[in-house]
Amino acid sequence: MNTVNEIEQAARRITEQASATREAVTGISDVLQQVAVAAATQASSAQQVTAAAEEQGASTEEMAAQANTMTQAADRLRHLVEGFTV
C-alpha cells in the first residue's frame, strides 16, 4: 500500500506542476498578445508619421517652387522698372 500512496502523491505533484506550467504558459501567451498589439499600434503610428513627413516634404517642395516663381517674377519686374525714367 505504501507504493500506491507514493504513486498517488507523485501523480498529485505532477498534476500540480502541470497546472502551474499551464498557468505560466497562459500568462506568457497573454503578454505576447499584448506585445503584438503594442507592436501593431507602433507600426501604425510609424506609418502615420511617415505619411505626415512625406506630405510635409511635398508641401515644402511646392513652397520652394512658388518661392522660385516669385523670385523670377520679381527679377522680371525689377528689369522692367529699370527701364522707366522719371
BAFI-3210 file (N, C-alpha, C; in Angstrom, 3 decimals, decimal comma, padded with zeros to 6 digits):
// residues 86
n [1|2|3|4|5|6|7|8|9|10|11|12|13|14|15|16|17|18|19|20|21|22|23|24|25|26|27|28|29|30|31|32|33|34|35|36|37|38|39|40|41|42|43|44|45|46|47|48|49|50|51|52|53|54|55|56|57|58|59|60|61|62|63|64|65|66|67|68|69|70|71|72|73|74|75|76|77|78|79|80|81|82|83|84|85|86]
n.u [000,797|002,013|003,467|001,449|000,415|002,628|002,751|000,300|000,757|002,904|001,614|-000,233|001,543|002,689|000,408|-000,190|002,121|001,842|-000,457|000,454|002,385|000,765|-000,667|001,444|002,197|-000,137|-000,095|002,242|001,450|-000,603|000,914|002,493|000,506|-000,245|002,127|002,169|-000,080|000,773|002,991|001,741|000,249|002,326|003,553|001,528|001,426|003,973|003,705|001,853|003,341|005,339|003,795|002,872|005,304|006,101|004,066|004,563|007,058|006,375|004,792|006,702|008,395|006,625|006,239|008,843|009,036|007,081|008,212|010,479|009,263|008,123|010,447|011,601|009,624|009,845|012,440|012,037|010,218|011,806|013,689|012,039|011,200|013,565|013,807|012,137|011,905|011,992]
n.v [-001,193|001,172|001,906|002,538|004,838|006,515|006,694|007,948|010,396|011,352|011,582|013,595|015,710|015,980|016,665|019,117|020,547|020,523|022,022|024,480|025,023|025,257|027,567|029,397|029,340|030,318|032,891|033,875|033,742|035,655|037,964|038,002|038,454|041,032|042,360|041,990|043,493|046,018|046,310|046,356|048,687|050,522|050,226|051,179|053,820|054,640|054,475|056,497|058,712|058,634|059,080|061,667|063,039|062,709|064,123|066,668|067,094|067,212|069,505|071,380|071,293|072,295|074,870|075,846|075,820|077,731|079,945|080,231|080,861|083,317|084,780|084,835|086,349|088,745|089,479|089,884|092,012|093,943|094,343|095,421|097,774|099,129|100,179|102,361|105,933|108,845]
n.w [000,000|000,583|-001,650|-003,445|-002,280|-002,543|-005,327|-005,826|-004,534|-006,050|-008,497|-007,870|-007,377|-009,917|-011,368|-010,138|-010,845|-013,619|-013,862|-012,849|-014,764|-017,037|-016,319|-016,282|-018,977|-020,120|-019,036|-020,240|-022,893|-022,859|-022,362|-024,674|-026,573|-025,837|-026,421|-029,174|-029,933|-029,084|-030,775|-033,277|-033,019|-032,737|-035,222|-036,860|-035,986|-036,753|-039,518|-039,910|-039,121|-041,058|-043,365|-042,797|-042,760|-045,421|-046,669|-045,648|-046,754|-049,473|-049,440|-048,705|-050,925|-052,836|-051,829|-052,147|-054,934|-055,568|-054,322|-055,910|-058,365|-057,668|-057,146|-059,691|-061,008|-059,605|-060,356|-063,111|-062,981|-061,718|-063,700|-065,699|-064,425|-064,208|-066,696|-066,795|-066,691|-064,679]
ca.u [000,000|002,887|003,830|000,280|000,384|003,713|002,349|-000,762|001,393|003,668|000,630|-000,746|002,600|002,788|-000,794|000,001|003,149|001,264|-001,381|001,275|003,001|-000,299|-000,916|002,581|002,108|-001,245|000,406|003,191|000,649|-001,260|001,935|002,851|-000,589|-000,128|003,274|001,756|-000,967|001,614|003,802|000,858|-000,049|003,557|003,736|000,534|001,882|005,136|003,202|001,227|004,422|005,966|002,882|002,888|006,599|006,074|003,173|005,273|008,106|005,737|004,400|007,925|008,823|005,690|006,568|010,101|008,737|006,362|009,192|011,300|008,432|008,017|011,761|011,735|008,720|010,440|013,574|011,489|009,647|012,931|014,255|011,117|011,202|014,827|013,645|011,368|012,605|011,076]
ca.v [000,000|002,328|002,244|003,162|006,206|007,267|006,943|008,961|011,676|011,772|011,986|014,901|016,707|016,168|017,404|020,496|021,166|020,720|023,149|025,688|025,251|025,751|028,954|030,189|029,436|031,230|034,232|034,257|033,974|036,956|039,001|038,030|039,111|042,459|042,843|042,026|044,648|047,213|046,395|046,776|050,098|051,258|050,208|052,095|055,180|054,913|054,721|057,821|059,696|058,613|059,750|063,097|063,570|062,785|065,226|067,906|067,238|067,664|070,904|072,178|071,388|073,200|076,233|076,226|076,116|079,004|080,989|080,397|081,586|084,703|085,402|085,117|087,454|089,953|089,834|090,462|093,321|094,847|094,636|096,333|099,072|099,802|100,855|103,587|107,139|109,756]
ca.w [000,000|000,650|-003,011|-004,048|-001,736|-003,174|-006,716|-005,785|-004,188|-007,227|-009,502|-007,441|-007,617|-011,365|-011,764|-009,665|-011,675|-014,950|-013,730|-012,717|-016,074|-017,913|-015,927|-016,740|-020,439|-020,385|-018,734|-021,293|-024,098|-022,692|-022,533|-026,094|-027,282|-025,539|-027,189|-030,579|-030,090|-028,977|-031,991|-034,370|-032,776|-033,027|-036,673|-037,420|-035,679|-037,599|-040,870|-039,903|-039,067|-042,379|-044,293|-042,484|-043,196|-046,883|-047,001|-045,331|-047,770|-050,711|-049,226|-048,712|-052,329|-053,510|-051,376|-052,782|-056,342|-055,584|-053,988|-057,102|-059,332|-057,205|-057,332|-061,124|-061,330|-059,037|-061,217|-064,354|-062,638|-061,474|-065,016|-066,375|-063,728|-064,518|-067,978|-066,631|-066,255|-064,019]
c.u [000,844|003,256|002,666|000,162|001,458|003,355|001,276|-000,186|002,183|002,714|000,040|000,278|002,736|001,594|-000,669|001,031|002,624|000,307|-000,615|001,931|001,974|-000,615|000,216|002,527|000,983|-000,815|001,353|002,444|-000,057|-000,276|002,326|001,757|-000,542|001,024|002,901|000,849|-000,158|002,464|002,957|000,510|001,147|003,786|002,760|000,946|003,068|004,706|002,564|002,287|005,114|005,098|002,882|004,195|006,649|005,198|003,862|006,377|007,535|005,322|005,614|008,438|007,923|005,976|007,855|009,877|008,025|007,306|010,085|010,542|008,327|009,341|011,967|010,840|009,283|011,627|013,090|010,927|010,751|013,540|013,353|011,129|012,479|014,717|012,845|012,252|011,573|011,299]
c.v [001,263|002,812|002,952|004,606|007,073|007,628|008,025|010,336|012,221|012,252|013,351|016,004|017,010|016,969|018,865|021,224|021,435|021,909|024,465|026,037|025,812|027,214|029,867|030,390|030,391|032,665|034,735|034,553|035,319|038,100|039,124|038,688|040,618|043,078|042,964|043,223|045,940|047,396|046,860|048,254|050,960|051,336|051,166|053,544|055,568|055,203|056,110|058,913|059,783|059,351|061,259|063,740|063,702|063,949|066,568|068,157|067,750|069,132|071,829|072,364|072,363|074,655|076,723|076,590|077,458|080,162|081,267|081,186|083,058|085,451|085,760|086,290|088,770|090,410|090,464|091,856|094,342|095,286|095,628|097,726|099,838|100,586|102,161|104,756|108,089|111,162]
c.w [000,000|-000,742|-003,712|-003,567|-002,383|-004,619|-006,753|-005,471|-005,379|-008,317|-009,155|-007,701|-009,114|-011,871|-011,348|-010,527|-013,089|-014,932|-013,643|-014,055|-017,051|-017,596|-016,403|-018,251|-020,826|-020,124|-019,800|-022,590|-024,029|-022,921|-023,998|-026,928|-027,055|-026,322|-028,663|-030,843|-030,036|-030,234|-033,176|-034,233|-033,133|-034,537|-037,354|-037,190|-036,546|-039,030|-040,954|-039,897|-040,431|-043,396|-044,060|-042,941|-044,713|-047,345|-046,758|-046,352|-049,087|-050,590|-049,276|-050,138|-053,094|-053,117|-052,024|-054,248|-056,456|-055,267|-055,193|-058,171|-058,948|-057,385|-058,803|-061,532|-060,800|-059,883|-062,526|-064,095|-062,416|-062,804|-065,782|-065,739|-064,021|-065,822|-067,879|-066,219|-065,671|-064,500]
res [m|n|t|v|n|e|i|e|q|a|a|r|r|i|t|e|q|a|s|a|t|r|e|a|v|t|g|i|s|d|v|l|q|q|v|a|v|a|a|a|t|q|a|s|s|a|q|q|v|t|a|a|a|e|e|q|g|a|s|t|e|e|m|a|a|q|a|n|t|m|t|q|a|a|d|r|l|r|h|l|v|e|g|f|t|v]
***
